[in-house]
Structure formats: C-alpha cells, structure tokens
Amino acid sequence: MNHRHEEEPGSRRRSPAGLALLGFLAIAAFFLLAEHRAHALGLLPFALLLLCPLLHFFGHGHNHAGEEKKDGRP
C-alpha cells in the first residue's frame, strides 16, 4: 500500500513546532515593542521641534496671506 502524504498549504503553521514558533515570535514582538515604545515616545517632542524648521524650509503647500503669486496676480 502506498500512502502519499501531501502537505496542505499552511499545514506547517498548524504543526506543534509552527505554533510554538508563532507563540515565541508574538511574545518577542510584544516585549520588543514594549521596551522601545518608551524610547520612541521620549524622542517625539524633539522630532516635532525638528519638523518645524523643515516645514518652513521646504514649504507645506500653503500660500501666506497677502503674498502675490509668481505671475503677479494676488
């Protein structure tokens, strides 16, 4: 008797080793995000301060009131 065992798509994820790997990755991702969230939120005020000069230098798509356009029209 020949029994051929063909793997179904995604069957490795349902195996005990696959489930253990997914669990480990989920736990690692949680702790990685939990630890680095404090660093990222601590730098957020400085990032906002650095964003202000960049917006003024590169412009942000708004015309200032009272300025004329390049073609001379108000």
Steps between C-alpha positions, in 0.01 A plus 500: 500500500630836400388791709604836375480776756470829323532805714214743496584867460569648842529162672841585641349788694256258659767257608616509864837647400331764283264599780789521745691720257200729449454526876867582552490766227187657646657518847827640359311763297301606808808549716693671220220751445446550873867577562557730204172689530644695793802607294291601200248699705786672685641627170164612361513859636844550345381358171213748497741786569723388214201476270415871533811638322473231235142602422603865474799417281328264260155657524180324579280594206332810644526851360543766763227766514586816311778349290479521124534197279788477253286613208421832673143425596397539865 
